[in-house]
Amino acid sequence: MSEYPNLPLSPDVRFLLLPLPAFNMLPFAGFLDKLRFSADEEDFSRQRYCSWDIASLHRGALASSSGAVIDVSTSIIDVDLEHYDYLVLFGSRNAQQCMEYVDDYRAFLRRAAVKNLKLVAIDNASFLLAAAGLLERCQVAVHWRHAREFASFFPAIEVKQDQLFCIDGKRITCAGGTAAIELAAELLAVHCGRERAFKGLADMLVDEARDSHHHLRSLDKDKLAIQGGSRHVARAIGLMRQSLSGTETIDVLGETLGLGRRQLDRLFMAQHGVTAKAYWQTMKLDHAQWRLRNSSNSLGTIAEEIGISDVSYFCRVFKRHFGLSPGEYRRRG
């Protein structure tokens, strides 16, 4: 007889976790620990109500983007997909790195899809699923830093950059970071009930599970945008961030908010000391600067991500703002 007669003989839901090389540790650890807390009546980490295994392209040491290493004992060659309900991919340091692995993982991912597993892409892993042709006609939640990059590579796929995660049938995507905890809780709630799904959140110092449309206050550069500042400015900044690659004008933005351009400029001048147009241009150039540091994409691709079709003009604007051309900035690291 089982030592725990009131516990199920088989788990309610089974996960196969697949961290890619140079995976980001935060979403991986957050997702895994949420499973652990919900898996048992106590805090003994027994895989009773949900179960999980970790696999990789090869057995052995697998380094994360931070350099921390985990030991993976199972290769994807040895995996029996019949034993799982979900395949959860954890993305690499950057999007291009993920796409470079498509030939290594494509056959395995397609087998999982044929076996009817739900495919979950966390962080940049959505780029791998898309490159493997497994996100067609799906809505995809992408980290806001990578939304324009994703749209440039996969223009036919609808990007939901304002969501922490998106569940679209058997394809599930997550922006990454701590949102992986909420996604794990949401999936567990479907199979194990909400009470068990939320078990352990207090231990993880998580006050509550955010829904998929949660607004990140940390995206607002100036706290006045959400604390005592103009609600019109806060809304404008949100729309600006969602339209980094758009060609909309400040006049169009003002119309969306029900404001004239002069009124919007007065609000931005009072709160930020610059016009709305200048604020938006700085936001775009800051994004381009980040992409130059964190990708090997061409200058043309990066320019398109901030709505500039002329590379020469992009170089002039960038140099005027930062004192270096984009090429010089990239070479200096």
C-alpha positions as CSV (number, residue, x, y, z in Angstrom):
1,M,0.0,0.0,0.0
2,S,1.2,3.5,-0.8
3,E,2.7,5.5,2.1
4,Y,0.4,8.3,1.1
5,P,-3.0,6.7,0.3
6,N,-4.8,9.9,-0.2
7,L,-2.5,11.1,-3.0
8,P,-3.1,10.3,-6.7
9,L,-1.2,7.4,-8.2
10,S,-0.5,9.4,-11.3
11,P,-0.2,13.2,-11.7
12,D,-2.9,15.4,-13.2
13,V,-0.6,17.0,-15.6
14,R,2.9,16.2,-16.9
15,F,5.5,18.7,-18.2
16,L,8.7,18.2,-20.2
17,L,11.0,21.2,-19.6
18,L,13.5,22.0,-22.4
19,P,15.9,24.8,-21.6
20,L,17.9,25.9,-24.7
21,P,21.6,26.5,-24.6
22,A,22.4,29.8,-22.7
23,F,18.8,29.8,-21.3
24,N,17.7,32.6,-19.0
25,M,17.7,31.2,-15.5
26,L,14.9,33.5,-14.0
27,P,11.9,32.2,-16.0
28,F,13.2,28.6,-15.9
29,A,13.7,28.6,-12.1
30,G,10.4,30.5,-11.5
31,F,8.4,28.0,-13.6
32,L,10.0,25.0,-12.1
33,D,9.6,26.1,-8.5
34,K,5.9,26.9,-9.1
35,L,5.5,23.3,-10.3
36,R,7.3,22.0,-7.2
37,F,5.1,23.9,-4.7
38,S,1.9,22.7,-6.4
39,A,3.1,19.1,-6.8
40,D,2.7,18.0,-3.2
41,E,0.6,18.4,-0.1
42,E,3.6,19.6,1.8
43,D,6.9,21.1,0.7
44,F,8.7,17.8,0.0
45,S,8.9,18.2,-3.8
46,R,7.3,14.9,-4.5
47,Q,5.8,14.8,-8.0
48,R,2.3,13.8,-7.0
49,Y,-0.2,16.2,-8.6
50,C,2.0,17.4,-11.4
51,S,5.2,15.9,-12.7
52,W,8.2,17.2,-14.7
53,D,11.4,16.1,-16.4
54,I,14.2,18.2,-17.8
55,A,15.7,17.4,-21.2
56,S,18.2,19.0,-23.5
57,L,19.8,18.5,-26.9
58,H,22.6,16.5,-25.3
59,R,23.1,15.0,-21.9
60,G,25.4,16.7,-19.4
61,A,26.2,20.2,-18.3
62,L,24.0,23.0,-19.7
63,A,25.1,26.5,-19.1
64,S,22.6,29.3,-18.6
65,S,23.1,32.9,-19.9
66,S,24.4,33.8,-16.4
67,G,27.0,31.1,-16.5
68,A,25.3,29.0,-13.9
69,V,25.2,25.3,-15.0
70,I,22.6,22.6,-14.6
71,D,23.2,18.9,-15.2
72,V,20.7,17.4,-17.6
73,S,20.5,13.6,-17.6
74,T,18.1,13.2,-20.6
75,S,18.6,13.9,-24.2
76,I,15.7,14.7,-26.5
77,I,16.6,11.5,-28.5
78,D,15.7,9.5,-25.4
79,V,12.4,11.2,-24.6
80,D,9.1,9.3,-25.0
81,L,6.7,12.1,-25.8
82,E,3.7,9.9,-24.9
83,H,4.5,10.6,-21.2
84,Y,3.8,14.4,-21.3
85,D,1.0,16.9,-21.8
86,Y,3.2,20.0,-22.2
87,L,6.6,20.7,-23.8
88,V,7.9,23.9,-22.3
89,L,10.8,25.6,-24.1
90,F,13.0,28.2,-22.3
91,G,14.7,30.7,-24.7
92,S,18.4,31.6,-25.1
93,R,20.2,34.8,-24.4
94,N,18.9,36.4,-27.6
95,A,16.4,35.8,-30.4
96,Q,18.9,35.1,-33.1
97,Q,20.6,32.5,-31.0
98,C,17.3,30.7,-30.6
99,M,16.6,30.7,-34.3
100,E,20.0,29.2,-35.0
101,Y,19.0,26.0,-33.3
102,V,16.0,25.4,-35.5
103,D,17.6,22.6,-37.5
104,D,18.6,20.8,-34.2
105,Y,15.1,21.0,-32.7
106,R,12.7,21.1,-35.6
107,A,12.0,17.4,-36.0
108,F,11.6,16.9,-32.2
109,L,9.2,19.9,-32.0
110,R,7.1,18.7,-34.9
111,R,6.9,15.2,-33.3
112,A,5.6,16.8,-30.1
113,A,3.0,18.7,-32.1
114,V,1.9,15.5,-33.9
115,K,1.6,13.8,-30.5
116,N,-0.8,16.5,-29.5
117,L,1.4,18.1,-26.8
118,K,0.8,21.7,-26.0
119,L,3.9,23.6,-27.0
120,V,4.9,26.4,-24.6
121,A,7.5,29.0,-25.6
122,I,8.9,31.2,-22.8
123,D,11.0,34.3,-23.5
124,N,12.9,34.1,-26.8
125,A,11.8,30.5,-27.4
126,S,8.9,31.9,-29.4
127,F,11.4,32.7,-32.2
128,L,12.4,29.0,-32.3
129,L,8.8,27.8,-32.6
130,A,8.0,30.4,-35.2
131,A,11.2,29.5,-37.2
132,A,10.1,25.8,-37.1
133,G,6.8,26.8,-38.6
134,L,4.8,25.9,-35.5
135,L,3.2,29.3,-34.7
136,E,1.3,29.9,-37.9
137,R,-2.1,31.6,-37.4
138,C,-1.4,32.0,-33.7
139,Q,-1.3,35.0,-31.4
140,V,2.0,35.3,-29.7
141,A,3.1,37.1,-26.5
142,V,6.6,38.5,-26.9
143,H,8.7,40.5,-24.5
144,W,8.3,44.2,-25.4
145,R,12.0,44.5,-26.1
146,H,11.7,41.9,-28.9
147,A,8.2,42.6,-30.2
148,R,9.4,44.6,-33.2
149,E,12.2,42.1,-33.9
150,F,9.7,39.3,-33.9
151,A,7.3,41.2,-36.2
152,S,10.2,41.9,-38.7
153,F,11.1,38.2,-38.9
154,F,7.5,36.8,-38.8
155,P,5.2,39.5,-40.2
156,A,2.3,37.1,-40.6
157,I,2.1,36.2,-36.9
158,E,0.1,38.5,-34.6
159,V,2.2,39.9,-31.7
160,K,0.6,40.6,-28.4
161,Q,3.3,42.8,-26.8
162,D,0.9,44.1,-24.1
163,Q,0.4,40.6,-22.6
164,L,2.5,38.7,-20.1
165,F,1.5,35.4,-21.7
166,C,-0.9,34.2,-24.4
167,I,-2.8,30.9,-24.5
168,D,-3.9,30.2,-28.1
169,G,-5.1,26.6,-28.2
170,K,-2.2,24.3,-28.2
171,R,0.3,27.1,-28.6
172,I,1.3,29.0,-25.5
173,T,3.8,31.9,-25.4
174,C,5.1,33.9,-22.5
175,A,7.2,37.1,-22.4
176,G,9.6,35.6,-19.8
177,G,10.9,36.8,-16.5
178,T,8.7,36.4,-13.5
179,A,5.7,36.1,-15.9
180,A,6.7,32.4,-16.1
181,I,5.4,32.0,-12.6
182,E,2.0,33.3,-13.5
183,L,1.9,31.1,-16.6
184,A,2.7,28.0,-14.6
185,A,0.0,28.9,-12.1
186,E,-2.5,29.4,-14.9
187,L,-1.7,26.0,-16.5
188,L,-1.8,24.2,-13.2
189,A,-5.2,25.8,-12.4
190,V,-6.7,24.1,-15.5
191,H,-5.6,20.6,-14.4
192,C,-5.2,20.8,-10.6
193,G,-7.6,23.5,-9.5
194,R,-6.9,27.1,-8.6
195,E,-6.3,26.4,-4.9
196,R,-3.4,24.0,-5.7
197,A,-2.2,26.2,-8.5
198,F,-1.7,29.1,-6.2
199,K,-0.1,27.0,-3.4
200,G,3.4,28.3,-2.6
201,L,3.0,31.8,-4.0
202,A,3.5,33.3,-0.6
203,D,6.6,31.2,-0.1
204,M,7.9,32.6,-3.3
205,L,7.1,36.1,-2.0
206,V,4.6,36.6,-4.8
207,D,1.5,38.5,-3.5
208,E,-0.9,37.4,-6.2
209,A,-0.9,35.9,-9.7
210,R,-1.1,38.6,-12.3
211,D,-3.4,38.1,-15.2
212,S,-2.1,37.9,-18.8
213,H,-3.0,41.6,-19.4
214,H,-1.2,43.0,-16.3
215,H,0.3,46.4,-16.9
216,L,4.0,46.7,-15.9
217,R,4.5,49.9,-14.0
218,S,8.3,49.5,-14.5
219,L,7.8,50.2,-18.1
220,D,6.9,53.8,-17.2
221,K,10.2,55.6,-17.2
222,D,8.9,58.4,-15.0
223,K,6.9,57.2,-12.0
224,L,4.8,60.4,-12.3
225,A,3.3,58.8,-15.4
226,I,1.3,56.5,-13.0
227,Q,1.7,58.2,-9.7
228,G,0.2,61.7,-9.6
229,G,1.1,62.6,-13.1
230,S,-1.2,63.1,-16.1
231,R,-3.2,60.0,-17.0
232,H,-3.0,61.3,-20.6
233,V,0.8,61.3,-20.5
234,A,0.8,57.8,-19.1
235,R,-1.5,56.6,-21.8
236,A,0.5,58.4,-24.5
237,I,3.7,56.7,-23.3
238,G,2.0,53.3,-23.4
239,L,0.9,53.9,-27.0
240,M,4.3,55.2,-28.0
241,R,5.9,52.0,-26.7
242,Q,3.4,49.9,-28.6
243,S,4.1,51.8,-31.8
244,L,7.9,52.0,-31.9
245,S,8.0,50.9,-35.5
246,G,4.9,52.8,-36.5
247,T,4.8,55.9,-38.7
248,E,2.0,57.5,-36.8
249,T,2.4,61.2,-36.0
250,I,1.9,63.0,-32.7
251,D,-1.3,64.4,-34.2
252,V,-2.6,60.9,-34.7
253,L,-1.6,59.9,-31.2
254,G,-3.3,63.0,-29.8
255,E,-6.5,62.2,-31.7
256,T,-6.5,58.7,-30.1
257,L,-6.3,60.3,-26.7
258,G,-8.8,63.0,-27.6
259,L,-6.2,65.7,-27.3
260,G,-4.8,68.3,-29.7
261,R,-1.0,68.3,-30.4
262,R,-0.4,71.5,-28.5
263,Q,-2.3,70.3,-25.5
264,L,-0.3,67.0,-25.5
265,D,3.0,68.9,-25.9
266,R,2.1,71.1,-22.9
267,L,1.4,68.1,-20.8
268,F,4.8,66.5,-21.8
269,M,6.7,69.7,-21.2
270,A,5.2,70.1,-17.7
271,Q,6.0,66.5,-16.8
272,H,9.1,65.7,-18.7
273,G,10.5,69.0,-20.0
274,V,10.4,67.9,-23.6
275,T,7.7,67.8,-26.3
276,A,5.8,64.6,-27.0
277,K,7.7,64.2,-30.3
278,A,11.0,64.6,-28.6
279,Y,10.1,62.1,-25.9
280,W,8.9,59.5,-28.5
281,Q,12.1,59.9,-30.6
282,T,14.3,59.4,-27.5
283,M,12.3,56.3,-26.7
284,K,12.9,54.9,-30.2
285,L,16.6,55.7,-30.1
286,D,17.0,54.2,-26.7
287,H,15.5,51.0,-28.1
288,A,17.8,51.1,-31.1
289,Q,20.8,51.6,-28.7
290,W,19.7,48.5,-26.8
291,R,19.3,46.5,-30.0
292,L,22.8,47.5,-31.1
293,R,24.2,46.1,-27.8
294,N,22.1,43.0,-27.7
295,S,21.8,41.7,-31.2
296,S,23.8,41.3,-34.4
297,N,20.9,42.5,-36.6
298,S,21.7,44.8,-39.5
299,L,21.4,48.6,-39.1
300,G,18.6,48.4,-41.7
301,T,16.6,46.0,-39.5
302,I,17.1,48.0,-36.4
303,A,16.1,51.2,-38.2
304,E,12.9,49.6,-39.4
305,E,12.1,48.5,-35.8
306,I,11.9,52.2,-34.9
307,G,10.0,53.3,-38.0
308,I,12.9,54.6,-40.1
309,S,13.3,53.2,-43.6
310,D,16.4,55.2,-44.6
311,V,19.5,53.8,-42.9
312,S,21.5,57.0,-43.7
313,Y,18.9,59.1,-41.9
314,F,18.9,56.7,-39.0
315,C,22.7,57.0,-38.7
316,R,22.5,60.8,-38.7
317,V,19.8,60.9,-36.0
318,F,21.5,58.3,-33.9
319,K,24.9,60.2,-34.0
320,R,23.2,63.5,-33.2
321,H,21.6,62.0,-30.1
322,F,24.5,59.8,-28.8
323,G,27.6,61.4,-30.3
324,L,28.5,58.2,-32.1
325,S,27.3,56.6,-35.3
326,P,25.5,53.2,-34.8
327,G,28.5,51.4,-36.3
328,E,30.9,53.1,-34.0
329,Y,28.7,52.5,-31.0
330,R,28.5,48.7,-31.8
331,R,32.2,48.4,-32.4
332,R,32.9,50.0,-29.0
333,G,30.6,47.4,-27.4
